[in-house]
Amino acid sequence: MILYPSVDELLEQVDSRYSLIMLAAKRAHQVDEGAEELLDSYKSPKQIGHALEEIAAGKVKIKDSKK
């Protein structure tokens, strides 16, 4: 279960739970492979937690393919 950031807070940044899961998984893989950290500090010690915190902060978004 996710305690921080809350699911409601995350869904303000992403339009569906499915999109949230896909975005968080992709970003967690990037972080695991050495991608640049987008926040100064993290509450979570795990990559998936880092990804979720970045999404909640609005630092990671889904690229709009319609544009």
N, C-alpha and C positions, 0 to 999 in steps of 0.2 A: 504494500500500500504506500502511496506517495503522501508524505506529510508536508514537505516543502519542495517546490512550490505547489500550491493547491491545484487540483484539476480545473477548478473554476477559473483561476488566474491564468492557467495555460490556455484554456479554451477561449479566452479573450483575444489571444494572439493567433489562434489557428481555428479554422471553421468546423473541424470535426475531430472526434477521438481517433479515427483512422489516420487522418493527416498528421495528427500530433504524434502518434506512434511511429509513423514512417519518418517524420522529420527528426524526432529524437534519436531513433536508431541510426539514421544516416550521420547525424552530427556526432553521436557517440563514437562511431567508427572513425570519423575524421580526427577526433580528439585522441583516440587510441593510437592513431598512426602519426601523431605528432603535430597536428594542426595548431595554429596559433590560438591561445586562449583569448576570449573576447571580454572577459570580466576581470577586474582587479583581484577579487577573492571569491571563493566558493564555499558554501556550507557543506556540500557533499564531497566525500573523498573519491567517489567513483565517477567514471566517464559519463554514464547515463545521467547522473545527477548534475554534472556540469552542463550537459546538453539541455536538460530541462530548465536549469536556472538561466541559461542564455536565451532560451525561447521565451521564458517569462519576462525577461528584461527587454525583449524586443530586438535582440542582437542577431537572432537567427530567424529567418522567415522562409516561407515557401516561395520559390520563384514562380511568377505568374506566366504560364505558357501561352496565354492568350495575347500577350503584347508582342 
